[in-house]
Amino acid sequence: MCWRDAGGCQCRAAMGVSRLCRPGSWLLLARRGPVPKVTTWTHRSFRTSITLLKQDDFTKILSNELEKVHKKVKDALPGSDWTPFKSMDHLPPEHADIVIVGGGVIGWSVAYWLKKMQTKKKAYNVLVVERDTTYSHASTVLSAGGIRQQFSRPENIQMSLFGAHFLRNINEYLGILNEDPVDVQFNPSGYLFLSSEKGAEILEENYRVQREQGAKVALLSPEQLKKKFPWINTQDVALASYGLENEGWFDPWLLLSALRRKALSMGVLHCHGEVTGFNYVTQEMVTSDGDPVNFRRIHEVIVSFK
Ligand SMILES: Cc1cc2nc3c(=O)[nH]c(=O)nc-3n(C[C@H](O)[C@H](O)[C@H](O)COP(=O)(O)OP(=O)(O)OC[C@H]3O[C@@H](n4cnc5c(N)ncnc54)[C@H](O)[C@@H]3O)c2cc1C
């Protein structure tokens, strides 16, 4: 049977142009099997349940279809979360430059920043693989969504200061044209740390580092603490430190959704599956001292679908 021929004819028939099968294309495939009588096939026609259309109707249908395609293309322009890859949710692409295992807040954040930092000359094909789209056990949605700068290390303080700036200006980062603005319900009400006599020195030292790094933190004596928070029992409290700005809490689910929506609008791909392994290629290289070293490079990521 000439599968290709039949398909071609049915396709045309569906457009309302029922026609005879061309013997030329049938002969091409018929070489594989026993040669049927050509005379039979030249008279065969394919029927369709669709009534033959007038030229005018056909033009109308065609322009309706073109309208739909036009709308889809319009929706796909920057500023929309429409993605041509939606129907491939369960299937990863065959190739990606960067595969991110896990679509929690870190995974989507990495995907977002990779896309944001890419240049026209060096664009990345980024894929996020997430095994549980309900996020039932993900730390992101289990977390309290607290943010503070009251750390002891400058690096953490700097990262958190940027985090607060990011949350305060979130629409500059994650906003999408013609979409609802992002609101992660950031509530900058401050963190309060209390210390006994024993811990007061450390609290003071941390406070000094935090102020040096630009965090707005204040030290409070027990009396000042009682005045600000009359409901606190200040017995045994020697010193307190309180964040005056950029500390508080937000809704982690809203942050995750906003990062995901933005990254998808920037062309990040995603799929629902579990990364179960990697295949490597080993490359032998020579160090500047002339010693051979073997490097393992991930060559394939194995994703399993339920
Ligand atoms: C109770 C609690 C309270 C917290 N409170 C705060 C807080 O107030 N402030 C703060 O800053 N931090 C807080 N944290 C920490 C914060 O939540 C985490 O640091 C952060 O969410 C980590 O994000 P993540 O994307 O790395 O991990 P997750 O959110 O856990 O995401 C990892 C994702 O990877 C997926 N995954 C794992 N393995 C695979 C695989 N093989 N294939 C495919 N997918 C995979 C998982 O399904 C999951 O969705 C808290 C954490 C907890 C648990």
The ligand as an SDF file (V2000), in Angstrom:
LIG
                    3D

 53 58  0  0  0  0  0  0  0  0999 V2000
   11.1910   25.2010   56.9430 C   0  0  0  0  0  0  0  0  0  0  0  0
   12.1270   26.0610   56.1500 C   0  0  0  0  0  0  0  0  0  0  0  0
   12.1570   27.4240   56.3830 C   0  0  0  0  0  0  0  0  0  0  0  0
   13.0440   28.2410   55.6760 C   0  0  0  0  0  0  0  0  0  0  0  0
   13.0230   29.6010   55.8890 N   0  0  0  0  0  0  0  0  0  0  0  0
   13.8390   30.3960   55.1590 C   0  0  0  0  0  0  0  0  0  0  0  0
   13.7960   31.8120   55.3240 C   0  0  0  0  0  0  0  0  0  0  0  0
   13.0190   32.3460   56.1040 O   0  0  0  0  0  0  0  0  0  0  0  0
   14.6240   32.5650   54.5560 N   0  0  0  0  0  0  0  0  0  0  0  0
   15.5010   32.0100   53.6540 C   0  0  0  0  0  0  0  0  0  0  0  0
   16.2260   32.7500   52.9890 O   0  0  0  0  0  0  0  0  0  0  0  0
   15.5490   30.6590   53.4960 N   0  0  0  0  0  0  0  0  0  0  0  0
   14.7450   29.8600   54.2040 C   0  0  0  0  0  0  0  0  0  0  0  0
   14.7990   28.5020   54.0170 N   0  0  0  0  0  0  0  0  0  0  0  0
   15.7690   27.9760   53.0660 C   0  0  0  0  0  0  0  0  0  0  0  0
   15.2670   28.1720   51.6310 C   0  0  0  0  0  0  0  0  0  0  0  0
   13.9270   27.7670   51.5470 O   0  0  0  0  0  0  0  0  0  0  0  0
   16.1280   27.3450   50.6710 C   0  0  0  0  0  0  0  0  0  0  0  0
   17.4650   27.7500   50.8070 O   0  0  0  0  0  0  0  0  0  0  0  0
   15.7210   27.5220   49.2230 C   0  0  0  0  0  0  0  0  0  0  0  0
   14.3460   27.4040   49.0460 O   0  0  0  0  0  0  0  0  0  0  0  0
   16.4480   26.4840   48.4010 C   0  0  0  0  0  0  0  0  0  0  0  0
   15.9220   26.5420   47.1000 O   0  0  0  0  0  0  0  0  0  0  0  0
   16.2450   25.4050   46.0690 P   0  0  0  0  0  0  0  0  0  0  0  0
   15.6620   25.8030   44.7580 O   0  0  0  0  0  0  0  0  0  0  0  0
   17.6980   25.0930   46.1060 O   0  0  0  0  0  0  0  0  0  0  0  0
   15.5710   24.1010   46.6710 O   0  0  0  0  0  0  0  0  0  0  0  0
   14.0630   23.5700   46.5500 P   0  0  0  0  0  0  0  0  0  0  0  0
   13.0500   24.6580   46.7280 O   0  0  0  0  0  0  0  0  0  0  0  0
   13.9730   22.4060   47.4840 O   0  0  0  0  0  0  0  0  0  0  0  0
   13.9730   23.1010   45.0610 O   0  0  0  0  0  0  0  0  0  0  0  0
   14.6700   21.9630   44.5890 C   0  0  0  0  0  0  0  0  0  0  0  0
   13.8130   21.3610   43.5100 C   0  0  0  0  0  0  0  0  0  0  0  0
   14.5690   20.3810   42.8450 O   0  0  0  0  0  0  0  0  0  0  0  0
   13.7110   19.3200   42.5050 C   0  0  0  0  0  0  0  0  0  0  0  0
   14.5770   18.1520   42.2950 N   0  0  0  0  0  0  0  0  0  0  0  0
   15.4170   17.5960   43.1860 C   0  0  0  0  0  0  0  0  0  0  0  0
   16.0830   16.5690   42.6120 N   0  0  0  0  0  0  0  0  0  0  0  0
   15.6470   16.4930   41.3250 C   0  0  0  0  0  0  0  0  0  0  0  0
   15.9740   15.6270   40.2100 C   0  0  0  0  0  0  0  0  0  0  0  0
   16.8710   14.6380   40.3230 N   0  0  0  0  0  0  0  0  0  0  0  0
   15.3380   15.8390   39.0160 N   0  0  0  0  0  0  0  0  0  0  0  0
   14.4260   16.8320   38.8900 C   0  0  0  0  0  0  0  0  0  0  0  0
   14.0850   17.6650   39.9060 N   0  0  0  0  0  0  0  0  0  0  0  0
   14.6940   17.5030   41.1060 C   0  0  0  0  0  0  0  0  0  0  0  0
   12.7780   19.1890   43.6880 C   0  0  0  0  0  0  0  0  0  0  0  0
   11.5700   18.5550   43.3210 O   0  0  0  0  0  0  0  0  0  0  0  0
   12.5700   20.6660   44.0680 C   0  0  0  0  0  0  0  0  0  0  0  0
   11.4160   21.2140   43.4930 O   0  0  0  0  0  0  0  0  0  0  0  0
   13.9200   27.6770   54.7030 C   0  0  0  0  0  0  0  0  0  0  0  0
   13.8550   26.2980   54.4600 C   0  0  0  0  0  0  0  0  0  0  0  0
   12.9640   25.5020   55.1590 C   0  0  0  0  0  0  0  0  0  0  0  0
   12.9170   24.0230   54.8420 C   0  0  0  0  0  0  0  0  0  0  0  0
  1  2  1  0
  2  3  1  0
  2 52  2  0
  3  4  2  0
  4  5  1  0
  4 50  1  0
  5  6  2  0
  6  7  1  0
  6 13  1  0
  7  8  2  0
  7  9  1  0
  9 10  1  0
 10 11  2  0
 10 12  1  0
 12 13  2  0
 13 14  1  0
 14 15  1  0
 14 50  1  0
 15 16  1  0
 16 17  1  0
 16 18  1  0
 18 19  1  0
 18 20  1  0
 20 21  1  0
 20 22  1  0
 22 23  1  0
 23 24  1  0
 24 25  2  0
 24 26  1  0
 24 27  1  0
 27 28  1  0
 28 29  2  0
 28 30  1  0
 28 31  1  0
 31 32  1  0
 32 33  1  0
 33 34  1  0
 33 48  1  0
 34 35  1  0
 35 36  1  0
 35 46  1  0
 36 37  1  0
 36 45  1  0
 37 38  2  0
 38 39  1  0
 39 40  1  0
 39 45  2  0
 40 41  1  0
 40 42  2  0
 42 43  1  0
 43 44  2  0
 44 45  1  0
 46 47  1  0
 46 48  1  0
 48 49  1  0
 50 51  2  0
 51 52  1  0
 52 53  1  0
M  END
$$$$
